[in-house]
Amino acid sequence: MRNYVLSIIVLLGVLTLILSGTGAVSSRADDEGAKVLEDAIRRTTVQCYAVEGAYPPSVAYLVDNYGIQIDPEKYYVFYEGFASNIMPQITVVREKESDEEL
């Protein structure tokens, strides 16, 4: 009986470690996804400038005309353009991360 209880405790410990590791990997993947999305928006913004001679007025313009895909349930995109000839400020934040800051 004692070995049975000890086996269950060890099994629960291993399961706890696996679940906590999975959560950490998922969080890291979401962080990397935000960085990849920000880089894609930045590259597409520069491409738009090269093709059209002006930076896009909004992210919606990039979505409509250049095929950028944004998951609004996962990421918030902040796009601040000052003028059509000045590179806009682009920031992508994970949805969960921004809720934690509030």
ROLO-950776 format. One record per atom (N, C-alpha, C): residue number from 1; residue in one letter; atom name; x, y, z. Coordinates in Angstrom, 1 decimal. Layout:
<rs>
+-----+------+------+--------+--------+--------+
: pos : code : site :     c1 :     c2 :     c3 :
+-----+------+------+--------+--------+--------+
: NUM :    A :   CA :      X :      Y :      Z :
...
+-----+------+------+--------+--------+--------+
</rs>
This chain:
<rs>
+-----+------+------+--------+--------+--------+
: pos : code : site :     c1 :     c2 :     c3 :
+-----+------+------+--------+--------+--------+
:   1 :    M :    N :    0.8 :   -1.2 :    0.0 :
:   1 :    M :   CA :    0.0 :    0.0 :    0.0 :
:   1 :    M :    C :    0.9 :    1.3 :    0.0 :
:   2 :    R :    N :    2.0 :    1.2 :    0.7 :
:   2 :    R :   CA :    2.8 :    2.4 :    0.9 :
:   2 :    R :    C :    3.5 :    2.7 :   -0.5 :
:   3 :    N :    N :    3.9 :    1.7 :   -1.2 :
:   3 :    N :   CA :    4.5 :    1.9 :   -2.6 :
:   3 :    N :    C :    3.4 :    2.4 :   -3.5 :
:   4 :    Y :    N :    2.2 :    2.0 :   -3.4 :
:   4 :    Y :   CA :    1.1 :    2.5 :   -4.2 :
:   4 :    Y :    C :    0.9 :    4.0 :   -4.0 :
:   5 :    V :    N :    0.9 :    4.5 :   -2.8 :
:   5 :    V :   CA :    0.7 :    5.9 :   -2.5 :
:   5 :    V :    C :    1.9 :    6.7 :   -2.9 :
:   6 :    L :    N :    3.1 :    6.2 :   -2.7 :
:   6 :    L :   CA :    4.3 :    6.8 :   -3.2 :
:   6 :    L :    C :    4.3 :    7.0 :   -4.7 :
:   7 :    S :    N :    3.9 :    6.0 :   -5.4 :
:   7 :    S :   CA :    3.8 :    6.0 :   -6.9 :
:   7 :    S :    C :    2.8 :    7.1 :   -7.3 :
:   8 :    I :    N :    1.7 :    7.2 :   -6.7 :
:   8 :    I :   CA :    0.7 :    8.2 :   -7.0 :
:   8 :    I :    C :    1.2 :    9.6 :   -6.8 :
:   9 :    I :    N :    2.0 :    9.8 :   -5.7 :
:   9 :    I :   CA :    2.5 :   11.1 :   -5.4 :
:   9 :    I :    C :    3.6 :   11.5 :   -6.4 :
:  10 :    V :    N :    4.4 :   10.6 :   -6.8 :
:  10 :    V :   CA :    5.4 :   10.8 :   -7.8 :
:  10 :    V :    C :    4.8 :   11.2 :   -9.2 :
:  11 :    L :    N :    3.7 :   10.4 :   -9.5 :
:  11 :    L :   CA :    3.0 :   10.6 :  -10.8 :
:  11 :    L :    C :    2.4 :   12.0 :  -10.8 :
:  12 :    L :    N :    1.8 :   12.4 :   -9.7 :
:  12 :    L :   CA :    1.2 :   13.8 :   -9.6 :
:  12 :    L :    C :    2.2 :   14.9 :   -9.7 :
:  13 :    G :    N :    3.4 :   14.6 :   -9.1 :
:  13 :    G :   CA :    4.5 :   15.6 :   -9.2 :
:  13 :    G :    C :    5.0 :   15.7 :  -10.6 :
:  14 :    V :    N :    5.1 :   14.6 :  -11.4 :
:  14 :    V :   CA :    5.5 :   14.7 :  -12.8 :
:  14 :    V :    C :    4.5 :   15.4 :  -13.6 :
:  15 :    L :    N :    3.2 :   15.1 :  -13.4 :
:  15 :    L :   CA :    2.1 :   15.8 :  -14.1 :
:  15 :    L :    C :    2.1 :   17.3 :  -13.9 :
:  16 :    T :    N :    2.4 :   17.7 :  -12.6 :
:  16 :    T :   CA :    2.4 :   19.1 :  -12.3 :
:  16 :    T :    C :    3.6 :   19.8 :  -13.1 :
:  17 :    L :    N :    4.7 :   19.1 :  -13.1 :
:  17 :    L :   CA :    5.9 :   19.7 :  -13.8 :
:  17 :    L :    C :    5.6 :   19.8 :  -15.3 :
:  18 :    I :    N :    4.9 :   18.8 :  -15.9 :
:  18 :    I :   CA :    4.6 :   18.8 :  -17.3 :
:  18 :    I :    C :    3.6 :   19.9 :  -17.6 :
:  19 :    L :    N :    2.6 :   20.1 :  -16.8 :
:  19 :    L :   CA :    1.6 :   21.1 :  -17.1 :
:  19 :    L :    C :    2.2 :   22.5 :  -16.9 :
:  20 :    S :    N :    3.0 :   22.7 :  -15.9 :
:  20 :    S :   CA :    3.6 :   24.1 :  -15.8 :
:  20 :    S :    C :    4.6 :   24.4 :  -16.9 :
:  21 :    G :    N :    5.3 :   23.4 :  -17.4 :
:  21 :    G :   CA :    6.2 :   23.5 :  -18.6 :
:  21 :    G :    C :    5.4 :   23.9 :  -19.8 :
:  22 :    T :    N :    4.3 :   23.2 :  -20.0 :
:  22 :    T :   CA :    3.4 :   23.5 :  -21.2 :
:  22 :    T :    C :    2.9 :   24.9 :  -21.2 :
:  23 :    G :    N :    2.5 :   25.4 :  -20.0 :
:  23 :    G :   CA :    2.1 :   26.8 :  -19.9 :
:  23 :    G :    C :    3.2 :   27.8 :  -20.2 :
:  24 :    A :    N :    4.4 :   27.5 :  -19.8 :
:  24 :    A :   CA :    5.5 :   28.4 :  -20.0 :
:  24 :    A :    C :    5.8 :   28.4 :  -21.5 :
:  25 :    V :    N :    5.8 :   27.3 :  -22.2 :
:  25 :    V :   CA :    6.1 :   27.2 :  -23.6 :
:  25 :    V :    C :    5.0 :   28.0 :  -24.4 :
:  26 :    S :    N :    3.8 :   27.8 :  -24.0 :
:  26 :    S :   CA :    2.7 :   28.5 :  -24.7 :
:  26 :    S :    C :    2.8 :   30.0 :  -24.5 :
:  27 :    S :    N :    3.2 :   30.5 :  -23.4 :
:  27 :    S :   CA :    3.3 :   31.9 :  -23.1 :
:  27 :    S :    C :    4.5 :   32.4 :  -24.0 :
:  28 :    R :    N :    5.6 :   31.7 :  -24.1 :
:  28 :    R :   CA :    6.7 :   32.1 :  -24.9 :
:  28 :    R :    C :    6.4 :   32.2 :  -26.3 :
:  29 :    A :    N :    5.6 :   31.2 :  -26.8 :
:  29 :    A :   CA :    5.1 :   31.2 :  -28.2 :
:  29 :    A :    C :    4.3 :   32.4 :  -28.5 :
:  30 :    D :    N :    3.4 :   32.8 :  -27.6 :
:  30 :    D :   CA :    2.6 :   34.0 :  -27.8 :
:  30 :    D :    C :    3.4 :   35.2 :  -27.8 :
:  31 :    D :    N :    4.4 :   35.3 :  -27.0 :
:  31 :    D :   CA :    5.4 :   36.5 :  -27.0 :
:  31 :    D :    C :    6.1 :   36.5 :  -28.4 :
:  32 :    E :    N :    6.5 :   35.4 :  -28.8 :
:  32 :    E :   CA :    7.2 :   35.3 :  -30.1 :
:  32 :    E :    C :    6.3 :   35.7 :  -31.3 :
:  33 :    G :    N :    5.0 :   35.3 :  -31.1 :
:  33 :    G :   CA :    4.0 :   35.6 :  -32.2 :
:  33 :    G :    C :    3.8 :   37.1 :  -32.3 :
:  34 :    A :    N :    3.8 :   37.8 :  -31.1 :
:  34 :    A :   CA :    3.6 :   39.3 :  -31.1 :
:  34 :    A :    C :    4.8 :   39.9 :  -31.8 :
:  35 :    K :    N :    6.0 :   39.4 :  -31.6 :
:  35 :    K :   CA :    7.2 :   40.0 :  -32.2 :
:  35 :    K :    C :    7.2 :   39.7 :  -33.7 :
:  36 :    V :    N :    6.8 :   38.5 :  -34.1 :
:  36 :    V :   CA :    6.7 :   38.2 :  -35.6 :
:  36 :    V :    C :    5.7 :   39.1 :  -36.3 :
:  37 :    L :    N :    4.5 :   39.2 :  -35.6 :
:  37 :    L :   CA :    3.5 :   40.1 :  -36.2 :
:  37 :    L :    C :    3.9 :   41.5 :  -36.3 :
:  38 :    E :    N :    4.6 :   42.0 :  -35.3 :
:  38 :    E :   CA :    5.1 :   43.4 :  -35.4 :
:  38 :    E :    C :    6.1 :   43.6 :  -36.5 :
:  39 :    D :    N :    7.0 :   42.6 :  -36.7 :
:  39 :    D :   CA :    8.0 :   42.6 :  -37.8 :
:  39 :    D :    C :    7.3 :   42.6 :  -39.1 :
:  40 :    A :    N :    6.3 :   41.7 :  -39.2 :
:  40 :    A :   CA :    5.5 :   41.6 :  -40.5 :
:  40 :    A :    C :    4.8 :   42.9 :  -40.9 :
:  41 :    I :    N :    4.2 :   43.6 :  -39.9 :
:  41 :    I :   CA :    3.6 :   44.9 :  -40.1 :
:  41 :    I :    C :    4.6 :   45.9 :  -40.5 :
:  42 :    R :    N :    5.7 :   45.9 :  -39.9 :
:  42 :    R :   CA :    6.8 :   46.9 :  -40.2 :
:  42 :    R :    C :    7.3 :   46.7 :  -41.6 :
:  43 :    R :    N :    7.6 :   45.4 :  -42.0 :
:  43 :    R :   CA :    8.1 :   45.1 :  -43.4 :
:  43 :    R :    C :    7.0 :   45.5 :  -44.4 :
:  44 :    T :    N :    5.8 :   45.2 :  -44.1 :
:  44 :    T :   CA :    4.7 :   45.5 :  -45.1 :
:  44 :    T :    C :    4.5 :   47.0 :  -45.2 :
:  45 :    T :    N :    4.7 :   47.7 :  -44.1 :
:  45 :    T :   CA :    4.6 :   49.2 :  -44.1 :
:  45 :    T :    C :    5.6 :   49.8 :  -45.0 :
:  46 :    V :    N :    6.9 :   49.3 :  -44.9 :
:  46 :    V :   CA :    7.9 :   49.8 :  -45.7 :
:  46 :    V :    C :    7.7 :   49.4 :  -47.2 :
:  47 :    Q :    N :    7.2 :   48.2 :  -47.4 :
:  47 :    Q :   CA :    6.8 :   47.8 :  -48.8 :
:  47 :    Q :    C :    5.8 :   48.7 :  -49.4 :
:  48 :    C :    N :    4.8 :   49.1 :  -48.6 :
:  48 :    C :   CA :    3.7 :   50.0 :  -49.1 :
:  48 :    C :    C :    4.4 :   51.3 :  -49.4 :
:  49 :    Y :    N :    5.3 :   51.8 :  -48.6 :
:  49 :    Y :   CA :    6.0 :   53.1 :  -48.9 :
:  49 :    Y :    C :    6.7 :   53.0 :  -50.2 :
:  50 :    A :    N :    7.4 :   51.8 :  -50.4 :
:  50 :    A :   CA :    8.2 :   51.7 :  -51.7 :
:  50 :    A :    C :    7.3 :   51.6 :  -52.9 :
:  51 :    V :    N :    6.2 :   51.0 :  -52.8 :
:  51 :    V :   CA :    5.3 :   50.8 :  -53.9 :
:  51 :    V :    C :    4.4 :   52.0 :  -54.2 :
:  52 :    E :    N :    3.9 :   52.6 :  -53.1 :
:  52 :    E :   CA :    2.9 :   53.7 :  -53.3 :
:  52 :    E :    C :    3.5 :   55.1 :  -53.0 :
:  53 :    G :    N :    4.7 :   55.2 :  -52.4 :
:  53 :    G :   CA :    5.2 :   56.5 :  -52.2 :
:  53 :    G :    C :    4.8 :   57.1 :  -50.9 :
:  54 :    A :    N :    4.0 :   56.4 :  -50.1 :
:  54 :    A :   CA :    3.5 :   56.9 :  -48.8 :
:  54 :    A :    C :    3.3 :   55.8 :  -47.9 :
:  55 :    Y :    N :    3.5 :   56.1 :  -46.6 :
:  55 :    Y :   CA :    3.2 :   55.0 :  -45.6 :
:  55 :    Y :    C :    1.7 :   54.8 :  -45.5 :
:  56 :    P :    N :    1.2 :   53.6 :  -45.2 :
:  56 :    P :   CA :   -0.2 :   53.4 :  -45.1 :
:  56 :    P :    C :   -0.9 :   54.2 :  -43.9 :
:  57 :    P :    N :   -2.1 :   54.7 :  -44.1 :
:  57 :    P :   CA :   -2.7 :   55.5 :  -43.1 :
:  57 :    P :    C :   -3.1 :   54.7 :  -41.8 :
:  58 :    S :    N :   -3.3 :   53.4 :  -42.0 :
:  58 :    S :   CA :   -3.7 :   52.6 :  -40.8 :
:  58 :    S :    C :   -3.3 :   51.1 :  -41.0 :
:  59 :    V :    N :   -3.5 :   50.3 :  -40.0 :
:  59 :    V :   CA :   -3.3 :   48.9 :  -40.1 :
:  59 :    V :    C :   -4.4 :   48.3 :  -40.9 :
:  60 :    A :    N :   -5.6 :   48.8 :  -40.9 :
:  60 :    A :   CA :   -6.7 :   48.3 :  -41.6 :
:  60 :    A :    C :   -6.3 :   48.4 :  -43.1 :
:  61 :    Y :    N :   -5.6 :   49.4 :  -43.6 :
:  61 :    Y :   CA :   -5.2 :   49.5 :  -45.0 :
:  61 :    Y :    C :   -4.3 :   48.4 :  -45.3 :
:  62 :    L :    N :   -3.4 :   48.0 :  -44.4 :
:  62 :    L :   CA :   -2.5 :   46.9 :  -44.7 :
:  62 :    L :    C :   -3.3 :   45.6 :  -44.7 :
:  63 :    V :    N :   -4.3 :   45.4 :  -43.9 :
:  63 :    V :   CA :   -5.1 :   44.2 :  -43.9 :
:  63 :    V :    C :   -5.9 :   44.1 :  -45.2 :
:  64 :    D :    N :   -6.4 :   45.2 :  -45.6 :
:  64 :    D :   CA :   -7.3 :   45.2 :  -46.8 :
:  64 :    D :    C :   -6.5 :   45.1 :  -48.1 :
:  65 :    N :    N :   -5.3 :   45.7 :  -48.2 :
:  65 :    N :   CA :   -4.5 :   45.8 :  -49.4 :
:  65 :    N :    C :   -3.3 :   44.9 :  -49.5 :
:  66 :    Y :    N :   -2.8 :   44.5 :  -48.4 :
:  66 :    Y :   CA :   -1.5 :   43.8 :  -48.4 :
:  66 :    Y :    C :   -1.6 :   42.4 :  -47.7 :
:  67 :    G :    N :   -2.7 :   42.0 :  -47.3 :
:  67 :    G :   CA :   -2.9 :   40.6 :  -46.8 :
:  67 :    G :    C :   -2.4 :   40.4 :  -45.4 :
:  68 :    I :    N :   -2.1 :   41.4 :  -44.6 :
:  68 :    I :   CA :   -1.7 :   41.2 :  -43.2 :
:  68 :    I :    C :   -2.9 :   40.6 :  -42.4 :
:  69 :    Q :    N :   -2.6 :   39.6 :  -41.7 :
:  69 :    Q :   CA :   -3.7 :   38.9 :  -40.8 :
:  69 :    Q :    C :   -3.3 :   39.1 :  -39.4 :
:  70 :    I :    N :   -4.3 :   39.6 :  -38.6 :
:  70 :    I :   CA :   -4.2 :   39.9 :  -37.2 :
:  70 :    I :    C :   -5.3 :   39.2 :  -36.5 :
:  71 :    D :    N :   -4.9 :   38.5 :  -35.4 :
:  71 :    D :   CA :   -5.9 :   37.9 :  -34.6 :
:  71 :    D :    C :   -6.3 :   38.9 :  -33.4 :
:  72 :    P :    N :   -7.4 :   39.6 :  -33.5 :
:  72 :    P :   CA :   -7.7 :   40.6 :  -32.5 :
:  72 :    P :    C :   -8.0 :   40.1 :  -31.1 :
:  73 :    E :    N :   -8.2 :   38.8 :  -31.1 :
:  73 :    E :   CA :   -8.4 :   38.2 :  -29.7 :
:  73 :    E :    C :   -7.1 :   37.9 :  -29.0 :
:  74 :    K :    N :   -6.0 :   37.9 :  -29.8 :
:  74 :    K :   CA :   -4.7 :   37.6 :  -29.2 :
:  74 :    K :    C :   -3.8 :   38.8 :  -29.1 :
:  75 :    Y :    N :   -3.9 :   39.7 :  -30.0 :
:  75 :    Y :   CA :   -3.0 :   40.9 :  -30.1 :
:  75 :    Y :    C :   -3.7 :   42.2 :  -30.3 :
:  76 :    Y :    N :   -3.1 :   43.2 :  -29.6 :
:  76 :    Y :   CA :   -3.5 :   44.6 :  -29.9 :
:  76 :    Y :    C :   -2.4 :   45.2 :  -30.7 :
:  77 :    V :    N :   -2.8 :   45.9 :  -31.8 :
:  77 :    V :   CA :   -1.8 :   46.6 :  -32.6 :
:  77 :    V :    C :   -2.0 :   48.1 :  -32.5 :
:  78 :    F :    N :   -0.9 :   48.8 :  -32.1 :
:  78 :    F :   CA :   -0.9 :   50.2 :  -32.0 :
:  78 :    F :    C :   -0.1 :   50.8 :  -33.2 :
:  79 :    Y :    N :   -0.7 :   51.6 :  -34.0 :
:  79 :    Y :   CA :   -0.1 :   52.1 :  -35.2 :
:  79 :    Y :    C :   -0.3 :   53.6 :  -35.2 :
:  80 :    E :    N :    0.7 :   54.3 :  -35.0 :
:  80 :    E :   CA :    0.6 :   55.8 :  -34.9 :
:  80 :    E :    C :    1.4 :   56.4 :  -36.0 :
:  81 :    G :    N :    0.7 :   56.9 :  -37.0 :
:  81 :    G :   CA :    1.3 :   57.6 :  -38.1 :
:  81 :    G :    C :    1.2 :   59.1 :  -38.0 :
:  82 :    F :    N :    2.3 :   59.8 :  -38.2 :
:  82 :    F :   CA :    2.3 :   61.3 :  -38.1 :
:  82 :    F :    C :    2.1 :   61.9 :  -39.4 :
:  83 :    A :    N :    2.7 :   61.4 :  -40.4 :
:  83 :    A :   CA :    2.6 :   62.0 :  -41.8 :
:  83 :    A :    C :    2.9 :   60.8 :  -42.8 :
:  84 :    S :    N :    2.4 :   61.0 :  -44.0 :
:  84 :    S :   CA :    2.5 :   59.9 :  -45.0 :
:  84 :    S :    C :    4.0 :   59.7 :  -45.4 :
:  85 :    N :    N :    4.9 :   60.6 :  -45.1 :
:  85 :    N :   CA :    6.3 :   60.4 :  -45.4 :
:  85 :    N :    C :    7.2 :   60.1 :  -44.2 :
:  86 :    I :    N :    6.6 :   59.8 :  -43.1 :
:  86 :    I :   CA :    7.4 :   59.5 :  -41.9 :
:  86 :    I :    C :    7.0 :   58.1 :  -41.4 :
:  87 :    M :    N :    7.9 :   57.3 :  -41.1 :
:  87 :    M :   CA :    7.6 :   55.9 :  -40.7 :
:  87 :    M :    C :    6.8 :   55.9 :  -39.4 :
:  88 :    P :    N :    5.7 :   55.2 :  -39.4 :
:  88 :    P :   CA :    4.8 :   55.2 :  -38.2 :
:  88 :    P :    C :    5.4 :   54.4 :  -37.1 :
:  89 :    Q :    N :    5.0 :   54.7 :  -35.8 :
:  89 :    Q :   CA :    5.3 :   53.9 :  -34.7 :
:  89 :    Q :    C :    4.4 :   52.7 :  -34.7 :
:  90 :    I :    N :    5.0 :   51.5 :  -34.6 :
:  90 :    I :   CA :    4.2 :   50.2 :  -34.6 :
:  90 :    I :    C :    4.5 :   49.4 :  -33.3 :
:  91 :    T :    N :    3.5 :   49.1 :  -32.6 :
:  91 :    T :   CA :    3.7 :   48.3 :  -31.4 :
:  91 :    T :    C :    2.6 :   47.2 :  -31.4 :
:  92 :    V :    N :    3.0 :   46.0 :  -31.1 :
:  92 :    V :   CA :    2.1 :   44.9 :  -31.0 :
:  92 :    V :    C :    2.2 :   44.3 :  -29.5 :
:  93 :    V :    N :    1.1 :   44.2 :  -28.9 :
:  93 :    V :   CA :    1.0 :   43.7 :  -27.5 :
:  93 :    V :    C :    0.1 :   42.5 :  -27.4 :
:  94 :    R :    N :    0.5 :   41.5 :  -26.7 :
:  94 :    R :   CA :   -0.4 :   40.3 :  -26.5 :
:  94 :    R :    C :   -1.6 :   40.8 :  -25.7 :
:  95 :    E :    N :   -2.8 :   40.3 :  -26.0 :
:  95 :    E :   CA :   -4.0 :   40.7 :  -25.3 :
:  95 :    E :    C :   -3.9 :   40.4 :  -23.8 :
:  96 :    K :    N :   -3.5 :   39.2 :  -23.4 :
:  96 :    K :   CA :   -3.3 :   38.9 :  -22.0 :
:  96 :    K :    C :   -2.4 :   39.8 :  -21.3 :
:  97 :    E :    N :   -1.2 :   40.1 :  -21.9 :
:  97 :    E :   CA :   -0.2 :   40.9 :  -21.3 :
:  97 :    E :    C :   -0.8 :   42.3 :  -21.0 :
:  98 :    S :    N :   -1.6 :   42.9 :  -22.0 :
:  98 :    S :   CA :   -2.1 :   44.2 :  -21.7 :
:  98 :    S :    C :   -3.1 :   44.2 :  -20.6 :
:  99 :    D :    N :   -3.9 :   43.1 :  -20.5 :
:  99 :    D :   CA :   -4.9 :   43.1 :  -19.4 :
:  99 :    D :    C :   -4.2 :   43.0 :  -18.0 :
: 100 :    E :    N :   -3.0 :   42.3 :  -18.0 :
: 100 :    E :   CA :   -2.3 :   42.2 :  -16.7 :
: 100 :    E :    C :   -1.7 :   43.5 :  -16.3 :
: 101 :    E :    N :   -1.4 :   44.4 :  -17.2 :
: 101 :    E :   CA :   -0.8 :   45.7 :  -16.9 :
: 101 :    E :    C :   -1.9 :   46.7 :  -16.3 :
: 102 :    L :    N :   -3.1 :   46.5 :  -16.7 :
: 102 :    L :   CA :   -4.2 :   47.4 :  -16.2 :
: 102 :    L :    C :   -4.5 :   47.2 :  -14.8 :
+-----+------+------+--------+--------+--------+
</rs>
